[in-house]
Amino acid sequence: FPEMLDGRVKTLHPKIHAGLLARRDLPAHLAAIKQAGIEPIDLVVVNLYPFAQTVAKAGCTLEEAIENIDIGGPTMLRSAAKNHGGVAVVVDPADYPRVLDEMSRNGGEIGDATRFELAKKVFTHTAAYDAAISNYLTGLDRAGKPMAFPERLTMQFEKLQDMRYGENPHQSAAFYRDAAPVPGGLAGYRQIQGKELSYNNVADSDAAWECVKTLVQPACVIIKHANPCGVAVAGSLKEAYERAFATDPVAAFGGIIALNRPLDGPAAAAISKQFVEVVIAPEVSEQARRVFSAKANVRVLEVPLAPGASPFDMKRVGGGLLVQSPDSRGIAETDLKVVTKIVPTHAQTQDMLFAWRVAKFVKSNAIVFCAGGRTLGVGAGQMSRVDSARIAVIKAGNAGLALAGSVVASDAFFPFRDGVDVVAQAGAGAIIQPGGSVRDDEVIAAADESGIA
């Protein structure tokens, strides 16, 4: 039967689908297709219309999107995959070599196990294809204009590994990654050595990696229980590590260390002196590998250093899902507004921008003291901001670090002047914060009284 409707109908035909769906183990099926003059089809190789690539192009119209919805392709794939007992189906060009190799070794045959694996891949592929169509169409309003979030959100993830347990030993867990890889994301890691990653290792490693990626100079981030306990930049990784470690040597014990440059021997030698769970870097030199080979339990990961973020930031709640755009907005010096009588120096401004980047990764309420491109004290996760300020001061004191002349970042506004009073008494010379409190005037006055910017 000739194709028709501008090619919309060409493979939707009994000669194809009966050939795909006839079971080889049922004589009645084979007799029926023979009587109809239909040949069985043993191998299907299909690439679908590029729907996702089409709608990703700027200016794509609804008509263009609709024309790139493949009908016959998914139908053939599903028919073949359903009958994988007798039909091999290939949807991924990466599978071409192994399928050809198996056929050449087995006289043209493809084994049961391979056919089953290929069939599973097909249903995953067609599900993702339909999800992309659904997300696109339900992401348009009645006028056909794109909305920020689709009415129906369908996503797909690929399991990387099962884990020994979850956040607690009595919980089971697995690690999944986006079906469409995110450049520079932790899920693209390659493990060089060490024990299997745990659930908590992955969560903390992600926090460390996302933080260190935001820093331009050679940098080190040390994470403990999802919070930075030390962050620093320097002329070398070794120095950056030593400065970050000095922020809170006690909390750094058993932490996660992330670096934004290839890990060299000197930095590895310094890091290996402490107990560390995971070390992450874009690359790990041979010298660094030799250093850590003596510590078999230390997990050493390579993760490509590339810009990129998942399209959505998600948090599960009971019976639902909170979805937001990724927190990818940065700030520059030109974004800052000075509201005090004292104007910060250039050096203070650079330190405040550094502190602001760090504060993004500290659990609220967050207070971060910094100076000279390093953290001095971090207060995290308290129910009141003034308590986070007090804890940051205590942490700096425990590490023997002076706060005179430091700067402070607060991830949200100061609701009262008490937090400003605490950091000013500790010696801070400047504060960066979003503002927006009903008591902003009171807070600014407190800064003016203390002579800080």
Disulfide bonds with the S-S distance in Angstrom:
none
